Amino acid sequence: MGHHRRFVVAMGVDAIGSGVFMPISVLYFLRTTDVPLEQVGLALSVAAAASLPVVLLVGHLVDRYGAKRILLAANAIQAAGYLGYLLVDGYLGVQLVTALVAMGQAAFWASYSPMVAAITRPGERELWYGFLGALRNVGFAVGGLVAGVAISVGTPTAFRAMVAADAASYLLALGLLLGVPAHDRRAAADRADEDGRAGALSGLSTVLRDRPFHTLIVVNTIYALGGLALNYAMPVYAVEVLRLPGWVTGAIFTLNTVMVGLGQGLAVRSMRGHRRHRIVAAGHLAYAVGFVLMAAAGLLAPVLAAVGVLVSAGIYTVGELLAGPVLTTVAVDSRPEHLRGRYLAAYQLSWNVASVLGPVGFSWLLARGPLPVWVALTAVALAGVALAPVLGRSLPIAAARVTNEAT
């Protein structure tokens, strides 16, 4: 990691805080307020919808001012939002603080990929996104273990302590990021000058007219919906539907994060020589198998169900190992550098759209029994398998082979 050490450490700290909160993102409000499950899901989806315009705005700001400044602002907003979690007790309060956090998260992710792209070179980005993804998942694992304790204790005080720790992690990460060199400062100035010369054609309208890139957005929306199952479907399914002990939720996150932390580098190295769109298809297929097995776990006795849930989560994680770094690399490398912020913001919209649909959809389906949510997610994952070849035909970079070598 060399001279990027402060950035890497900041991402690790951020990940630990996020790992503390991710397993309790829905359960927190169920344990500390009287807001019912379906209203919590609605609040999270409305919050995600409110963040959609922020993503597009951030893309422009990244192109004009550079990614570092936006990352700093994003961490400050998220810290404020999570501190607000400690004060709410009704639906309106839940809606307000989740919207603030969603906007901060949108700003973070819309500037994170451009920041990584600014410090790396084409050809090595699967390695970098894989490494940082692995690092974040190690952080998630550490945080997930702590969250598992809070879930097992089950008291409102335990849940509030986890949220306070999450807010503190964002403030610490912000302090670390202050010392990170702004690698993209000169590039941002050059892009601002080019925007001024090129006018509207170099802006958002260019992205909106780029139909081949839209295919990537659709495929990543499918991938994102599957990815959100880890946060919004699996914990509630295990604890509220199957009535499994709280440690199972922590174990799901720990398994996922340890697998990514230890296996992402191996997975990326094994991709060398394979076409990117085929790797994406394999990732979605692993998602589908994991979802089918998750549904089957609901038919088992409690002890076997706990084992089945963990096995399913492991297979599901293979999908994350395969598809995640490839899709992000395709998004970064497929379009011009001077519009990278706006293109990656449009790409990030796929996660935001999934975040609009996921919480309310998963909550609604989970309220209707153990099977509907997994049937729906399996169908979505299989759609991703079917669309992967279309992605390869739409974007040449998606049909290219992974090299893992800088160019």
N, C-alpha and C positions, 0 to 999 in steps of 0.2 A: 504493500500500500504506500510505502515511501513517503513523499511529501504531501500525500493526501490523507495523512494519518488523522488530523483533527476532524476532517469531514467524515471519515469512516467511524471514528469514535462517537461523533455526534449522532450518526445514524444508529449505532448500537444502543446508545442511551435512549433515543427516541423509541427504538423497538422494544426495549424492556418495559417502558411505560405503557406502550400500546398493548404489549402482551398481558400486562396486568388487567387491562380493561376489556380486551376483546372477548374473553369468555363470559363476561357479565354485562355485555352491552345492552342486552334486553332484560336479563335477570335483575340488574341493578334497580330499574324502575319498578319491577314487580315486587321487590323486597323492601323498598324504601318509600313507595308511594301507594296510593289506592287506585292508580290508573290500571285498567285491565289490559290483558295481552294484546288484543286487537287494536286498542287505541295507542299502545306503545308502538306497535308496528306501523300504524298510520302516521304517528308523529315522526318516526325515522324516515319514512318515505317522503313525507312533505318536506322535511329538512333537506333530503337529498335533492328534491325538485328545486328548492330555493337556491341550492348551490350551483345549479346549471349555468346561470348567467355569469357567475363568478369564474368558472372555468374558462370561458371565452375571453373575459376581461384579463385574466391572468396570462393567457397566452400572448396577448398583445403586450402586456407589461414586461413579460420575460424577454420578448424580442427587442423591446426598446431599452430596458434598464438592466437586464441580466437576471439570472436565476437566483443568485445569492440573496438579494434584497427581498425577493418574494418568499424565499424559504424562511428568512428571519421573521417576516410578518406573519407567515402561516403558523409558526410555532407560538408566537405571542397570542394569536387569536385562539388557538386550540387550548392553551393553558387557561385563558380567561373563560372559555366555554366549559371546561371540566370543573373549574372552581364553581361555576354557576350550577352545576349538577348538585352540589351540596346544599343548595338553597331551595330547590323546587319540591312541591308536593302535590301538584295538580296537573291536568293535561296542558293547560296554557303554558305553564312554566316549563314542562317537559318539551313542548314544541319550540319554545324560544331558545333554550340552551342547546338542544340537538341541532337546531338550524345554525347557530353560531359555530358549533363544532364542525358541522358538515361543510360550512364555508371555509373554515381553516384547513380542513382536510383536502378540500378541492384545490385550494391555493398551494398546499404542500405538494400534492401529486402532480399538479400541472407544472411545477417548477423543478421537481426532483429529477425527472428524466432528462430535461435540458441541462441541468447541472452536471449529471453524470456524463452526458454526451460531451460537455465542454472539457472534461478532464480525460477523455479517452479518445481512441482512434478507431476508424472503421476496421472491421475484421476481428477486433478483440472485445467487442461490446457484449456478445453473449457471455464471455468470461466475466466481465465486470458486473453486468446485471445479475449473473448467476452468483457471483461472490457476494455482492451486496444483499441479494435476496437471501442467501444462506446466512449472512451475518444478522439480518433482521429476524430471521426465523430462530436463530439461537437466542436472540433477545426476547422474542415471543415466548420461547420455551421457558426461560427464566421467569418472565412475568406470569406465564400460565401456571407455573407451579405455585406461585404466591396466590394467584387468583383461585386455584383449587382449594387452598386452605380457607380463603374467605367464603367460598361457596359451601364448604363443609361446615364451617362455623355457623353460617346462615343468618347472622344478626345484621340489622341495618348498620350498626357501627362498623362491622367488618367490611361491608360493601363500601361505605363512605371512605374508609381508610384507603381502599384500593383506588378510588377516584382521586383522592388527594395526592397519592403517590404518582398517579398518571400525570396530573397537572404539574407536579414538581419536575418530572422527567422532561417535559417540554421546555420548561424554563432552563434547565441545565443544558439541554441540547442547543437552545438558543445561544447561551453563553459560549459554548464551544464553536458554534458556527460563526460567531463574530470574528474569530481568529483565522477563518479559512480564507485563503486568497481568492479574490473574485476573478477566476480564470477567464470568465466570459465577458469581462468589462469592455475590452477593446472590441470584441466581436459584437457586443450589444450596440456599441456606438456606431460601428460600421453598418449594422442592420438597420439602425434608426435612420442613417443617411440614405440607405438604399430604399427604405420605405418611403422617405420623403420624395425621392426621385420617381419611384414606380407608382406611387399613388395607390388607389383602391385595389388595383389589380394584384398587388402584392399582399393584400390583407386577407381578411376572413373570407371574402367572396371567392378567392382562389381556392381555398379549402372546400368551400361549399360546392363548387363546380367540379371537384376532382372525384369523379365516380369510382375509379379504381381504388382510391384510398377509402371510399365508403365501405367497400367490401371488408377491408381490415377492421373498420369500426364495428361492423355487424358481427364479425367473427369474435372480436374481443369482447363485445357485449355478452355473447353467449358464454365465453370463458369466464367473464366477470360474474355472471349470475351463478355459475357453478362455484366460483371462488367464495362468494358470499354465503354459501351454505355452511361453511365452516364457522362463521360468526353468528348467523341468525337462525339457522335450521338445526344444526347438530346439537348445540347445547340445550335448546328448548326441548327438542325431541328426546334427548337422553334423560333430562331431569323432570320435565313436566308431563311428557307423554308416556314414556316407558317407566317412569318413577325409579330410575337408577340412582345410586348414591352420587353425591356431588363430586367425588373424586374422579368419576368417569369423564366429566366435562373437562377438568384439568388435564386428564390423561390424553384426551383427544387432541388438545392443543399442544401438549408436550410431545406426543408422538409425531404430529405434523411438523412441528418446528425442529425437532431433532433430526427427522428424516431430511428435511430441507437443509438444515445446517450442516449435516455430515455428508449428504448425498448429492447436493446441487452441483458441486465441482465435478464429481464423477459423472453425473448425468450430462453436463455440458461437454465434457471431454468425449463422452461416448457419441455425441451428436456429430462429431467431425466426419465429413464426407457424406452426410445425409441431407436430403433436401428439406428446407425449412417447413414447407406446407405439410409434408408427411409427418414431421415431428409434431406439428400442431394437431393433426388428425389423431395421432396416437395418444396425445394428452387428453383430448376430449373422450376418446374411447375408455381410457382409464377412469375418467370422471363417471362415465355411464355405468361401468362395472361396480364402482364404489357405491353409487346411489342404489343400484339394484340390491346389493348385499346389505346396505343400511336398512332398506325396507324389510328384507328377510329377517333381520335381527329382531324386529318387532314381533315376530311370531314365536320367539324362543323364550324359555324360562329366564328369570332375571340374571343369573350368573352367566349363562350362555349368551344372553343378549348383550351383556357388557363386553364379552369377548368379541362377539360379532360386530358390535359398533366400532371397536378398536381396529379390527381387521379391515373393515370397510373404510375407515378413515385412512389406514395405511395405503390401500390401493388408490383411493382418491388422491392422496398426496403425490403419487407417481404422476398423475395428470398435471399437477402444479409444477413439478420438477421439469417436465418436458415442455409444456406450452408457454409458460410465463416468460422466460428469457428470450425465446425466439420471437414472440409477438412484439415485445418491446423493441427488440433490435430492428425488426422490419419497420416499425413505426419511425424509429430514429433515422435509419439509413435510406429510406425510400424517397425522401423529399428534400428540397433545398435547405441548406443550413440557415440562410437568412430568414426563412419562414418556420424554422424548427419549433419555436415556441407556440405558434398558432396551430401547426399541424399536430403537435403533441397535446395541445389543449383539446383539440377535436378528438384525438384518440382517447384522452382522459375522460371525455364525455361518455364514452362507452361504460366506464366504471360508474359514473354518476347516474346514468340512465338505469343501469342494473341496480344501483342503490335506491332508486325511486321504486322500482318494481319489486325488488327482493324482500325487504322487511315486511311490507304490508301483504305481499303475496304469500310469503312463507308463513306468516302469522295466521292468515286466513286459512291456508291449507292445513296447518298443524292443528287448528281448532276443530277440524273436521275429521280427525282420526290420524292413525300412524302412517297410512299409505299414500294419500294424495300428493303430498309434497315430493315424495321420491319418484312417483310416476311422472310428475311434471318435470322434475329436474333431469330424469333420465331422457325424456323426449328432447329437452333442450340440448343436452350433451350430444345426443346422436345427430341433432341438426348441425352442431359444430363439426362433427366428423364429415358430414356430407358437404359442408361448405368449404372445407380446407382445400380441396383441389381447385375450387373457384378462386380462392385467394392466390394460389400459385399461378393461375392464368392471368389474374388481374395485375399483380405486382411482380415484376421480374426478380426483385430481391427475395421474394417469398419462395420462388422456385429455385433459387441458387442453393448451393451446398454450404453448410457451415464449415469454416476454415479454422477458427480460433487463432488466427494470426493477424496481427496489425498490418494495415496497408497504408 
